Amino acid sequence: MIEILAVLSVSAAAGMRIALPLLVFGLLQEETLWSQIPILSQFPETLLISLLSIWSLFELFASKKLLGQRILQVVQLMFSPLVGAILGLAILTTPMIPNWLIASIAALLALVLQIVQVGWFYRLRGLPLWAVVIQDILCVALVLFAVDAPWHGGLIALFLLWFAVRSATQWYGWYQKGKKTKVPRRLYL
């Protein structure tokens, strides 16, 4: 159960940012870095540190501007399920749970959180700065919790999933309210 909560924690972090959770998770591994992480173990460590550091800095600074948020939304929407699956498999140590199931759960949670982020972005016409800063802090905290305190990280991830469900019901309510208040067009001959 604890490992499932750790998987939820890192996949929630992947639902907010792409490179930042990979960078933090790899650096927490100390000597092994990314050698135990699927897919990333195929690349040289210096290349991974360079690319992930550059993209993390881009994520941190571009997310503060509207155009940067739009660019990041597209990239993160495409790659967040992949990063969620990679991190979910990387944190898993028990062979009792099938890898395909863990990868699917982690990828779906990352995708759902990314879709909610995109929805709020378009609903608010850009995310406010305070929300972006909270995302950055929460992203790093979720990776740290997944490694050191999976119980807390998993609970935060479940809270974020609850927030995603509440957001979807609120958007549906706004949609229904907008549908009812529209004035029908009349044809004049």
C-alpha positions, -999 to 999 in steps of 0.1 A, spaced: 0 0 0 28 24 8 44 19 -26 11 27 -43 10 59 -24 46 67 -35 36 60 -71 6 83 -68 29 110 -53 55 110 -81 29 107 -108 11 137 -93 44 156 -95 47 145 -132 12 159 -137 24 194 -128 59 195 -144 79 172 -166 117 177 -161 117 190 -126 104 158 -109 127 137 -131 157 159 -121 149 158 -84 142 121 -84 174 113 -102 195 136 -79 179 119 -48 193 85 -60 229 98 -53 254 75 -69 231 56 -92 213 87 -105 191 75 -134 207 41 -139 177 23 -123 150 44 -141 134 28 -172 142 45 -206 164 72 -189 190 46 -180 199 43 -218 213 79 -219 245 92 -205 241 109 -171 258 141 -180 234 145 -210 204 138 -187 216 163 -161 222 189 -187 188 185 -205 167 181 -174 184 211 -158 178 233 -189 142 221 -193 135 225 -155 148 261 -157 126 267 -187 96 253 -169 103 274 -138 107 307 -157 83 302 -187 54 292 -164 54 327 -150 43 343 -184 12 337 -204 30 327 -236 53 304 -217 23 288 -200 7 281 -234 39 265 -247 43 244 -216 7 233 -217 11 216 -251 44 200 -242 33 188 -208 0 175 -220 19 153 -245 46 141 -222 31 140 -187 17 105 -191 51 92 -202 69 109 -174 43 97 -149 47 61 -160 85 63 -159 86 77 -124 59 53 -112 80 23 -124 112 39 -110 98 42 -75 83 7 -75 104 -19 -57 79 -48 -51 76 -72 -80 41 -83 -67 23 -56 -86 25 -59 -125 45 -31 -141 19 -24 -167 -7 -17 -140 16 7 -121 26 24 -154 -11 28 -164 -22 42 -130 8 66 -129 3 78 -165 -35 83 -160 -31 103 -128 -4 125 -144 -27 130 -175 -58 138 -154 -39 164 -133 -24 179 -165 -59 182 -181 -72 199 -150 -43 223 -152 -51 230 -188 -88 235 -180 -81 260 -153 -56 278 -176 -83 283 -202 -110 290 -177 -90 317 -160 -73 329 -192 -39 321 -177 -28 308 -143 -21 334 -117 15 337 -104 6 324 -69 -8 292 -84 23 286 -105 46 291 -75 25 266 -54 27 241 -83 65 244 -84 68 239 -46 43 211 -46 60 193 -74 93 191 -56 76 183 -23 57 154 -39 89 138 -52 106 143 -18 75 128 -1 75 98 -25 110 89 -15 110 98 23 73 99 34 51 81 8 21 82 31 20 120 31 27 123 -6 0 98 -15 -25 117 6 -16 149 -11 -19 131 -45 -54 118 -35 -64 153 -25 -53 166 -59 -74 139 -75 -103 150 -54 -97 186 -66 -97 173 -102 -131 157 -98 -145 188 -81 -131 210 -109 -148 188 -135 -182 190 -117 -178 228 -114 -170 232 -151 -200 211 -159 -221 233 -137 -208 264 -155 -215 248 -188 -251 240 -179 -256 274 -165 -243 290 -196 -265 268 -217 -297 278 -198 -290 315 -200 -284 317 -237 -311 336 -256 -324 317 -286 -320 334 -319 -351 344 -337 -354 344 -374 -369 375 -389 -384 373 -423 
